[in-house]
Amino acid sequence: MKAGKLKMPGHPTTLYVFSASANDYNTKTGEVSNGKFRYVVYLPYATAESTGLPLKPEAPGMPWLMDPGTHRAHIMINPPSDKED
């Protein structure tokens, strides 16, 4: 990036993750059980002050800012699973 070979997006970007343990994935059918979602919104150089978000989750499922002030800054949203309720 610093050399100009890679460009940062000029806008926020989003990543949607659905994951599960290997034991919860059926290789024959492709079905997943007990999967969990995670949502990530990348906001390069965002800070707690610029977003109003805390730097750690204040309650299960609440958004928080990870890697503030860096090119890796992003909002993490980990919805609580049924097991955490």
C-alpha positions in Angstrom: 0.0 0.0 0.0 2.7 2.4 1.0 4.4 1.8 -2.4 1.2 2.6 -4.2 0.9 -0.9 -5.7 -2.2 -1.6 -3.7 -5.1 0.8 -3.3 -7.3 1.1 -0.2 -11.1 1.2 -1.0 -12.4 4.8 -1.0 -15.5 3.6 0.9 -16.4 1.2 3.7 -16.5 -2.5 2.7 -18.3 -5.4 4.3 -17.4 -9.0 5.0 -20.1 -11.7 5.9 -18.8 -14.8 7.6 -20.6 -18.0 8.3 -18.5 -20.6 10.0 -18.7 -23.9 11.9 -16.4 -26.5 13.3 -15.2 -29.3 11.0 -17.5 -31.7 13.0 -20.5 -29.6 12.0 -19.9 -29.8 8.3 -21.2 -32.7 6.3 -18.8 -33.3 3.4 -21.2 -35.5 1.5 -24.2 -33.1 1.5 -22.4 -29.7 2.1 -24.8 -29.0 5.0 -23.6 -27.1 8.0 -25.1 -27.4 11.5 -24.5 -25.1 14.4 -23.0 -22.4 12.2 -22.3 -18.9 13.4 -22.5 -15.6 11.6 -20.0 -12.7 12.0 -20.2 -9.4 10.2 -17.3 -7.1 9.6 -17.4 -3.5 8.3 -14.0 -2.2 7.2 -13.5 1.5 7.9 -9.8 2.3 7.4 -8.4 4.7 10.0 -11.7 4.8 12.0 -11.4 5.5 15.7 -13.7 5.2 18.7 -14.1 9.0 18.5 -15.1 9.0 14.8 -17.5 6.1 15.1 -18.9 6.4 18.7 -18.2 2.7 19.1 -16.5 1.0 22.0 -13.1 -0.8 21.6 -14.5 -4.0 23.0 -18.0 -5.6 23.0 -20.0 -4.2 25.9 -22.6 -7.0 25.7 -23.1 -10.1 23.6 -23.9 -9.2 20.0 -23.0 -5.5 20.4 -20.8 -3.9 17.7 -17.3 -2.8 18.6 -14.3 -1.3 16.8 -11.2 -3.4 16.3 -7.7 -2.1 15.3 -8.7 1.6 15.6 -6.7 4.3 13.8 -5.1 1.8 11.5 -5.7 0.7 7.9 -7.1 -2.5 9.4 -9.8 -0.6 11.5 -13.1 -2.5 11.3 -16.4 -2.9 13.1 -17.0 -6.4 14.5 -20.5 -7.7 15.0 -20.8 -11.2 16.4 -24.4 -12.1 17.0 -24.8 -14.2 20.1 -25.5 -17.9 19.5 -28.4 -19.7 21.0 -26.0 -21.2 23.5 -25.0 -17.8 24.8 -28.5 -16.7 25.5 
